[in-house]
Amino acid sequence: MRFEIAKEVFDLLPNGYFGIVAVKGMDNTKDIPELEAMLQANIEVCEKDFEGIKVKNADDIVPYREAFRAMGINPNRYMCSIEALLDRIAKGKGFPHINAIVDLGNAVSIKYHLPIGAHDMATIDEALEVRHSKSEDTFIPFGNGEMEKPEEGEVVYVSAGEVRTRRWTWRQSEIGKITEETSDVLFPIDGFTDLNKDKVEEAAQELAALAEKFFKVKASVGYIDKDNRVFEVE
């Protein structure tokens, strides 16, 4: 399969930079205490980092709010996933253990203050794309079985007309979520060439290394920008 960012997205976000980690053959049926401990430790560090600071005003978060505006998304109404995650932690609400694969993505996301998605590759038909939504696209919200239609022209993660994330990194779909049966996962990491490219690359390399350590598998890593818009998963 391939992961591809449409040219029109880079027209709105010319400094967009995406790290991609693809991992196959993971066993997600078992808890990994060491990984859970790492997640909790990163949560505790994050709580201290944001003590007395409004997450939406943090240097790591402002660029995502500005990018939302560039895409025609109101960041006060639709919060970027990393802002929502860090805001929850900053308010002392922590973050629950879900399953090992989700814990892995969240632990790295929290450490680097970066939005990191996780998509079950078994549910992707040939390609996962980031593009503007079309009239025929559909979306089933996470935890909700009722299908809805995205607004036409939204920037979405989508495969074969099934939207996996609405409004760039705002809301995840029920389709493609990570379950105990998931074994092949694509982790996209969203960032910017001129603001946090190094962090995106560090996060991708660490996520891949942790996947290999904890799941005893081989991970592949790639990067996408406006001049290289496609990543092929082997």
Phi and psi restraints in degrees (value plus and minus 20) as a CYANA .aco file:
   2 ARG   PHI    -149.8  -109.8
   2 ARG   PSI     136.0   176.0
   3 PHE   PHI    -137.3   -97.3
   3 PHE   PSI     107.2   147.2
   4 GLU   PHI    -159.4  -119.4
   4 GLU   PSI     119.0   159.0
   5 ILE   PHI    -129.5   -89.5
   5 ILE   PSI     105.9   145.9
   6 ALA   PHI     -87.4   -47.4
   6 ALA   PSI     128.0   168.0
   7 LYS   PHI     -77.4   -37.4
   7 LYS   PSI     -56.9   -16.9
   8 GLU   PHI     -83.0   -43.0
   8 GLU   PSI     -49.1    -9.1
   9 VAL   PHI     -88.3   -48.3
   9 VAL   PSI     -61.9   -21.9
  10 PHE   PHI     -91.7   -51.7
  10 PHE   PSI     -41.4    -1.4
  11 ASP   PHI     -83.2   -43.2
  11 ASP   PSI     -54.7   -14.7
  12 LEU   PHI    -103.5   -63.5
  12 LEU   PSI     -52.8   -12.8
  13 LEU   PHI    -151.4  -111.4
  13 LEU   PSI      49.2    89.2
  14 PRO   PHI     -82.9   -42.9
  14 PRO   PSI     -41.1    -1.1
  15 ASN   PHI    -116.6   -76.6
  15 ASN   PSI      -6.7    33.3
  16 GLY   PHI     -82.9   -42.9
  16 GLY   PSI     122.7   162.7
  17 TYR   PHI    -165.6  -125.6
  17 TYR   PSI     103.8   143.8
  18 PHE   PHI    -139.7   -99.7
  18 PHE   PSI     102.9   142.9
  19 GLY   PHI    -111.1   -71.1
  19 GLY   PSI     123.8   163.8
  20 ILE   PHI    -150.8  -110.8
  20 ILE   PSI     109.5   149.5
  21 VAL   PHI    -140.7  -100.7
  21 VAL   PSI     100.1   140.1
  22 ALA   PHI    -131.2   -91.2
  22 ALA   PSI     109.5   149.5
  23 VAL   PHI    -154.0  -114.0
  23 VAL   PSI     111.1   151.1
  24 LYS   PHI    -141.2  -101.2
  24 LYS   PSI     128.6   168.6
  25 GLY   PHI      63.0   103.0
  25 GLY   PSI       3.8    43.8
  26 MET   PHI     -98.9   -58.9
  26 MET   PSI     122.4   162.4
  27 ASP   PHI    -119.4   -79.4
  27 ASP   PSI      87.3   127.3
  28 ASN   PHI    -122.6   -82.6
  28 ASN   PSI       0.6    40.6
  29 THR   PHI    -113.4   -73.4
  29 THR   PSI     -28.2    11.8
  30 LYS   PHI    -140.8  -100.8
  30 LYS   PSI     126.5   166.5
  31 ASP   PHI     -96.3   -56.3
  31 ASP   PSI     129.8   169.8
  32 ILE   PHI    -143.6  -103.6
  32 ILE   PSI      75.8   115.8
  33 PRO   PHI     -73.7   -33.7
  33 PRO   PSI     -59.3   -19.3
  34 GLU   PHI     -83.8   -43.8
  34 GLU   PSI     -57.3   -17.3
  35 LEU   PHI     -90.6   -50.6
  35 LEU   PSI     -59.9   -19.9
  36 GLU   PHI     -82.4   -42.4
  36 GLU   PSI     -59.6   -19.6
  37 ALA   PHI     -85.3   -45.3
  37 ALA   PSI     -58.9   -18.9
  38 MET   PHI     -83.5   -43.5
  38 MET   PSI     -63.8   -23.8
  39 LEU   PHI     -78.5   -38.5
  39 LEU   PSI     -66.8   -26.8
  40 GLN   PHI     -84.6   -44.6
  40 GLN   PSI     -59.9   -19.9
  41 ALA   PHI     -83.3   -43.3
  41 ALA   PSI     -60.8   -20.8
  42 ASN   PHI     -87.4   -47.4
  42 ASN   PSI     -54.7   -14.7
  43 ILE   PHI     -83.3   -43.3
  43 ILE   PSI     -63.9   -23.9
  44 GLU   PHI     -85.6   -45.6
  44 GLU   PSI     -58.7   -18.7
  45 VAL   PHI     -84.5   -44.5
  45 VAL   PSI     -61.7   -21.7
  46 CYS   PHI     -83.5   -43.5
  46 CYS   PSI     -60.2   -20.2
  47 GLU   PHI     -77.7   -37.7
  47 GLU   PSI     -61.1   -21.1
  48 LYS   PHI     -91.0   -51.0
  48 LYS   PSI     -59.1   -19.1
  49 ASP   PHI     -79.2   -39.2
  49 ASP   PSI     -55.8   -15.8
  50 PHE   PHI    -124.8   -84.8
  50 PHE   PSI      -6.6    33.4
  51 GLU   PHI     -83.6   -43.6
  51 GLU   PSI     100.6   140.6
  52 GLY   PHI      57.7    97.7
  52 GLY   PSI     -11.5    28.5
  53 ILE   PHI    -139.9   -99.9
  53 ILE   PSI     115.8   155.8
  54 LYS   PHI     -98.1   -58.1
  54 LYS   PSI     104.1   144.1
  55 VAL   PHI     -76.4   -36.4
  55 VAL   PSI     -60.6   -20.6
  56 LYS   PHI     -83.9   -43.9
  56 LYS   PSI     -38.9     1.1
  57 ASN   PHI    -118.4   -78.4
  57 ASN   PSI     -20.7    19.3
  58 ALA   PHI     -89.8   -49.8
  58 ALA   PSI     126.9   166.9
  59 ASP   PHI     -77.8   -37.8
  59 ASP   PSI     -54.7   -14.7
  60 ASP   PHI     -92.4   -52.4
  60 ASP   PSI     -42.1    -2.1
  61 ILE   PHI    -120.2   -80.2
  61 ILE   PSI     -53.1   -13.1
  62 VAL   PHI     -72.7   -32.7
  62 VAL   PSI     -62.9   -22.9
  63 PRO   PHI     -80.4   -40.4
  63 PRO   PSI     -52.5   -12.5
  64 TYR   PHI     -92.6   -52.6
  64 TYR   PSI     -56.3   -16.3
  65 ARG   PHI     -84.8   -44.8
  65 ARG   PSI     -60.4   -20.4
  66 GLU   PHI     -87.1   -47.1
  66 GLU   PSI     -58.1   -18.1
  67 ALA   PHI     -85.4   -45.4
  67 ALA   PSI     -58.6   -18.6
  68 PHE   PHI     -78.4   -38.4
  68 PHE   PSI     -64.8   -24.8
  69 ARG   PHI     -83.0   -43.0
  69 ARG   PSI     -59.4   -19.4
  70 ALA   PHI     -82.7   -42.7
  70 ALA   PSI     -48.4    -8.4
  71 MET   PHI    -110.1   -70.1
  71 MET   PSI     -16.9    23.1
  72 GLY   PHI      61.8   101.8
  72 GLY   PSI       1.9    41.9
  73 ILE   PHI    -128.8   -88.8
  73 ILE   PSI     111.4   151.4
  74 ASN   PHI    -101.0   -61.0
  74 ASN   PSI      90.2   130.2
  75 PRO   PHI     -90.3   -50.3
  75 PRO   PSI     -35.1     4.9
  76 ASN   PHI     -98.8   -58.8
  76 ASN   PSI     -45.3    -5.3
  77 ARG   PHI    -116.4   -76.4
  77 ARG   PSI     -57.6   -17.6
  78 TYR   PHI    -142.5  -102.5
  78 TYR   PSI      84.1   124.1
  79 MET   PHI    -105.8   -65.8
  79 MET   PSI     112.4   152.4
  80 CYS   PHI     -75.5   -35.5
  80 CYS   PSI     125.0   165.0
  81 SER   PHI     -77.0   -37.0
  81 SER   PSI     -58.8   -18.8
  82 ILE   PHI     -91.3   -51.3
  82 ILE   PSI     -55.1   -15.1
  83 GLU   PHI     -84.3   -44.3
  83 GLU   PSI     -63.7   -23.7
  84 ALA   PHI     -82.7   -42.7
  84 ALA   PSI     -61.8   -21.8
  85 LEU   PHI     -85.3   -45.3
  85 LEU   PSI     -69.0   -29.0
  86 LEU   PHI     -89.6   -49.6
  86 LEU   PSI     -52.7   -12.7
  87 ASP   PHI     -84.7   -44.7
  87 ASP   PSI     -60.8   -20.8
  88 ARG   PHI     -81.0   -41.0
  88 ARG   PSI     -65.1   -25.1
  89 ILE   PHI     -88.3   -48.3
  89 ILE   PSI     -62.0   -22.0
  90 ALA   PHI     -81.1   -41.1
  90 ALA   PSI     -47.9    -7.9
  91 LYS   PHI    -105.9   -65.9
  91 LYS   PSI     -13.6    26.4
  92 GLY   PHI      59.6    99.6
  92 GLY   PSI      -2.6    37.4
  93 LYS   PHI    -109.3   -69.3
  93 LYS   PSI     -25.7    14.3
  94 GLY   PHI      41.8    81.8
  94 GLY   PSI    -179.7  -139.7
  95 PHE   PHI    -175.7  -135.7
  95 PHE   PSI     110.8   150.8
  96 PRO   PHI     -96.7   -56.7
  96 PRO   PSI     132.0   172.0
  97 HIS   PHI     -87.0   -47.0
  97 HIS   PSI     112.1   152.1
  98 ILE   PHI    -134.4   -94.4
  98 ILE   PSI     -87.2   -47.2
  99 ASN   PHI    -175.6  -135.6
  99 ASN   PSI     151.0   191.0
 100 ALA   PHI     -80.7   -40.7
 100 ALA   PSI     -62.6   -22.6
 101 ILE   PHI     -86.4   -46.4
 101 ILE   PSI     -63.4   -23.4
 102 VAL   PHI     -85.0   -45.0
 102 VAL   PSI     -60.8   -20.8
 103 ASP   PHI     -77.9   -37.9
 103 ASP   PSI     -61.4   -21.4
 104 LEU   PHI     -79.4   -39.4
 104 LEU   PSI     -72.4   -32.4
 105 GLY   PHI     -81.9   -41.9
 105 GLY   PSI     -62.3   -22.3
 106 ASN   PHI     -87.9   -47.9
 106 ASN   PSI     -58.6   -18.6
 107 ALA   PHI     -80.7   -40.7
 107 ALA   PSI     -63.2   -23.2
 108 VAL   PHI     -93.3   -53.3
 108 VAL   PSI     -60.4   -20.4
 109 SER   PHI     -78.2   -38.2
 109 SER   PSI     -66.1   -26.1
 110 ILE   PHI     -87.3   -47.3
 110 ILE   PSI     -60.3   -20.3
 111 LYS   PHI     -82.1   -42.1
 111 LYS   PSI     -63.5   -23.5
 112 TYR   PHI    -118.2   -78.2
 112 TYR   PSI     -22.3    17.7
 113 HIS   PHI      37.9    77.9
 113 HIS   PSI      25.0    65.0
 114 LEU   PHI    -145.7  -105.7
 114 LEU   PSI     123.5   163.5
 115 PRO   PHI     -92.6   -52.6
 115 PRO   PSI     103.9   143.9
 116 ILE   PHI    -147.9  -107.9
 116 ILE   PSI      99.7   139.7
 117 GLY   PHI    -111.3   -71.3
 117 GLY   PSI     150.6   190.6
 118 ALA   PHI    -166.0  -126.0
 118 ALA   PSI      97.4   137.4
 119 HIS   PHI    -142.5  -102.5
 119 HIS   PSI     109.4   149.4
 120 ASP   PHI     -92.0   -52.0
 120 ASP   PSI      91.7   131.7
 121 MET   PHI     -86.4   -46.4
 121 MET   PSI     -41.4    -1.4
 122 ALA   PHI     -86.2   -46.2
 122 ALA   PSI     -38.4     1.6
 123 THR   PHI    -119.0   -79.0
 123 THR   PSI     -18.1    21.9
 124 ILE   PHI    -117.7   -77.7
 124 ILE   PSI     107.7   147.7
 125 ASP   PHI    -113.4   -73.4
 125 ASP   PSI      76.5   116.5
 126 GLU   PHI      51.4    91.4
 126 GLU   PSI     -67.8   -27.8
 127 ALA   PHI    -168.4  -128.4
 127 ALA   PSI     127.2   167.2
 128 LEU   PHI    -129.5   -89.5
 128 LEU   PSI     102.5   142.5
 129 GLU   PHI    -138.7   -98.7
 129 GLU   PSI     131.6   171.6
 130 VAL   PHI    -132.4   -92.4
 130 VAL   PSI      94.3   134.3
 131 ARG   PHI    -175.2  -135.2
 131 ARG   PSI     159.3   199.3
 132 HIS   PHI     -97.4   -57.4
 132 HIS   PSI     120.0   160.0
 133 SER   PHI     -88.4   -48.4
 133 SER   PSI     134.5   174.5
 134 LYS   PHI    -136.9   -96.9
 134 LYS   PSI     146.1   186.1
 135 SER   PHI     -81.5   -41.5
 135 SER   PSI     -48.9    -8.9
 136 GLU   PHI    -108.2   -68.2
 136 GLU   PSI     -25.3    14.7
 137 ASP   PHI     -88.6   -48.6
 137 ASP   PSI     129.2   169.2
 138 THR   PHI    -149.4  -109.4
 138 THR   PSI     142.1   182.1
 139 PHE   PHI    -168.2  -128.2
 139 PHE   PSI     112.4   152.4
 140 ILE   PHI    -134.4   -94.4
 140 ILE   PSI      90.5   130.5
 141 PRO   PHI     -80.3   -40.3
 141 PRO   PSI     129.3   169.3
 142 PHE   PHI     -78.8   -38.8
 142 PHE   PSI     107.4   147.4
 143 GLY   PHI      58.7    98.7
 143 GLY   PSI     -13.0    27.0
 144 ASN   PHI    -156.2  -116.2
 144 ASN   PSI     105.8   145.8
 145 GLY   PHI    -104.4   -64.4
 145 GLY   PSI     -20.5    19.5
 146 GLU   PHI    -108.4   -68.4
 146 GLU   PSI     100.3   140.3
 147 MET   PHI     -90.5   -50.5
 147 MET   PSI     122.5   162.5
 148 GLU   PHI    -155.1  -115.1
 148 GLU   PSI     147.0   187.0
 149 LYS   PHI    -128.3   -88.3
 149 LYS   PSI     102.1   142.1
 150 PRO   PHI     -83.1   -43.1
 150 PRO   PSI     134.9   174.9
 151 GLU   PHI     -84.8   -44.8
 151 GLU   PSI     115.8   155.8
 152 GLU   PHI     -82.6   -42.6
 152 GLU   PSI     112.1   152.1
 153 GLY   PHI      76.2   116.2
 153 GLY   PSI     -21.0    19.0
 154 GLU   PHI     -84.5   -44.5
 154 GLU   PSI     127.5   167.5
 155 VAL   PHI     -99.8   -59.8
 155 VAL   PSI     101.9   141.9
 156 VAL   PHI    -156.3  -116.3
 156 VAL   PSI     135.9   175.9
 157 TYR   PHI    -108.9   -68.9
 157 TYR   PSI     109.6   149.6
 158 VAL   PHI    -171.8  -131.8
 158 VAL   PSI     126.5   166.5
 159 SER   PHI    -155.5  -115.5
 159 SER   PSI     102.2   142.2
 160 ALA   PHI      29.9    69.9
 160 ALA   PSI      22.8    62.8
 161 GLY   PHI      62.1   102.1
 161 GLY   PSI     -23.0    17.0
 162 GLU   PHI    -120.6   -80.6
 162 GLU   PSI      89.7   129.7
 163 VAL   PHI     -92.2   -52.2
 163 VAL   PSI     108.8   148.8
 164 ARG   PHI    -118.5   -78.5
 164 ARG   PSI     -49.0    -9.0
 165 THR   PHI    -164.7  -124.7
 165 THR   PSI     104.6   144.6
 166 ARG   PHI    -107.1   -67.1
 166 ARG   PSI     134.9   174.9
 167 ARG   PHI      27.4    67.4
 167 ARG   PSI      38.5    78.5
 168 TRP   PHI      42.3    82.3
 168 TRP   PSI    -110.5   -70.5
 169 THR   PHI    -141.4  -101.4
 169 THR   PSI      11.9    51.9
 170 TRP   PHI    -104.2   -64.2
 170 TRP   PSI     -79.7   -39.7
 171 ARG   PHI    -154.7  -114.7
 171 ARG   PSI     111.3   151.3
 172 GLN   PHI    -106.4   -66.4
 172 GLN   PSI     132.1   172.1
 173 SER   PHI    -109.5   -69.5
 173 SER   PSI     137.6   177.6
 174 GLU   PHI     -86.4   -46.4
 174 GLU   PSI     -53.5   -13.5
 175 ILE   PHI     -97.1   -57.1
 175 ILE   PSI     108.8   148.8
 176 GLY   PHI      70.7   110.7
 176 GLY   PSI     -17.2    22.8
 177 LYS   PHI     -87.7   -47.7
 177 LYS   PSI     138.9   178.9
 178 ILE   PHI    -107.6   -67.6
 178 ILE   PSI     102.4   142.4
 179 THR   PHI    -144.0  -104.0
 179 THR   PSI    -199.2  -159.2
 180 GLU   PHI     -82.7   -42.7
 180 GLU   PSI     -46.2    -6.2
 181 GLU   PHI    -101.0   -61.0
 181 GLU   PSI     -32.7     7.3
 182 THR   PHI     -88.0   -48.0
 182 THR   PSI     114.5   154.5
 183 SER   PHI    -149.0  -109.0
 183 SER   PSI     -47.7    -7.7
 184 ASP   PHI    -134.8   -94.8
 184 ASP   PSI     101.6   141.6
 185 VAL   PHI    -151.2  -111.2
 185 VAL   PSI     119.9   159.9
 186 LEU   PHI    -130.2   -90.2
 186 LEU   PSI     100.5   140.5
 187 PHE   PHI    -126.6   -86.6
 187 PHE   PSI      84.7   124.7
 188 PRO   PHI    -108.2   -68.2
 188 PRO   PSI     121.3   161.3
 189 ILE   PHI    -142.2  -102.2
 189 ILE   PSI      97.2   137.2
 190 ASP   PHI    -117.0   -77.0
 190 ASP   PSI     107.1   147.1
 191 GLY   PHI    -175.1  -135.1
 191 GLY   PSI    -175.1  -135.1
 192 PHE   PHI    -160.3  -120.3
 192 PHE   PSI     118.4   158.4
 193 THR   PHI     -82.8   -42.8
 193 THR   PSI     -53.9   -13.9
 194 ASP   PHI    -121.6   -81.6
 194 ASP   PSI     -20.1    19.9
 195 LEU   PHI    -142.6  -102.6
 195 LEU   PSI     -63.2   -23.2
 196 ASN   PHI    -166.3  -126.3
 196 ASN   PSI      11.1    51.1
 197 LYS   PHI     -76.1   -36.1
 197 LYS   PSI     -63.9   -23.9
 198 ASP   PHI     -81.8   -41.8
 198 ASP   PSI     -60.1   -20.1
 199 LYS   PHI     -87.0   -47.0
 199 LYS   PSI     -59.6   -19.6
 200 VAL   PHI     -78.9   -38.9
 200 VAL   PSI     -65.1   -25.1
 201 GLU   PHI     -88.9   -48.9
 201 GLU   PSI     -60.3   -20.3
 202 GLU   PHI     -83.3   -43.3
 202 GLU   PSI     -62.8   -22.8
 203 ALA   PHI     -84.1   -44.1
 203 ALA   PSI     -61.7   -21.7
 204 ALA   PHI     -83.4   -43.4
 204 ALA   PSI     -64.0   -24.0
 205 GLN   PHI     -86.3   -46.3
 205 GLN   PSI     -60.0   -20.0
 206 GLU   PHI     -88.6   -48.6
 206 GLU   PSI     -62.0   -22.0
 207 LEU   PHI     -79.8   -39.8
 207 LEU   PSI     -64.3   -24.3
 208 ALA   PHI     -82.5   -42.5
 208 ALA   PSI     -63.6   -23.6
 209 ALA   PHI     -84.6   -44.6
 209 ALA   PSI     -60.1   -20.1
 210 LEU   PHI     -88.4   -48.4
 210 LEU   PSI     -57.6   -17.6
 211 ALA   PHI     -81.2   -41.2
 211 ALA   PSI     -63.6   -23.6
 212 GLU   PHI     -87.3   -47.3
 212 GLU   PSI     -57.5   -17.5
 213 LYS   PHI     -87.8   -47.8
 213 LYS   PSI     -69.9   -29.9
 214 PHE   PHI    -104.3   -64.3
 214 PHE   PSI     -48.5    -8.5
 215 PHE   PHI    -129.9   -89.9
 215 PHE   PSI     -23.2    16.8
 216 LYS   PHI      36.4    76.4
 216 LYS   PSI      27.6    67.6
 217 VAL   PHI    -152.7  -112.7
 217 VAL   PSI     156.6   196.6
 218 LYS   PHI    -125.3   -85.3
 218 LYS   PSI     109.5   149.5
 219 ALA   PHI    -128.3   -88.3
 219 ALA   PSI     127.8   167.8
 220 SER   PHI    -136.7   -96.7
 220 SER   PSI     126.0   166.0
 221 VAL   PHI    -147.5  -107.5
 221 VAL   PSI     120.4   160.4
 222 GLY   PHI    -169.4  -129.4
 222 GLY   PSI     152.3   192.3
 223 TYR   PHI    -158.9  -118.9
 223 TYR   PSI     125.6   165.6
 224 ILE   PHI    -146.8  -106.8
 224 ILE   PSI     114.9   154.9
 225 ASP   PHI    -159.4  -119.4
 225 ASP   PSI    -191.5  -151.5
 226 LYS   PHI     -84.9   -44.9
 226 LYS   PSI     -41.3    -1.3
 227 ASP   PHI    -116.6   -76.6
 227 ASP   PSI     -31.3     8.7
 228 ASN   PHI    -159.2  -119.2
 228 ASN   PSI      72.9   112.9
 229 ARG   PHI    -119.0   -79.0
 229 ARG   PSI     -17.6    22.4
 230 VAL   PHI    -150.5  -110.5
 230 VAL   PSI     117.9   157.9
 231 PHE   PHI    -144.2  -104.2
 231 PHE   PSI     103.3   143.3
 232 GLU   PHI    -115.2   -75.2
 232 GLU   PSI     105.6   145.6
 233 VAL   PHI    -108.1   -68.1
 233 VAL   PSI     102.6   142.6
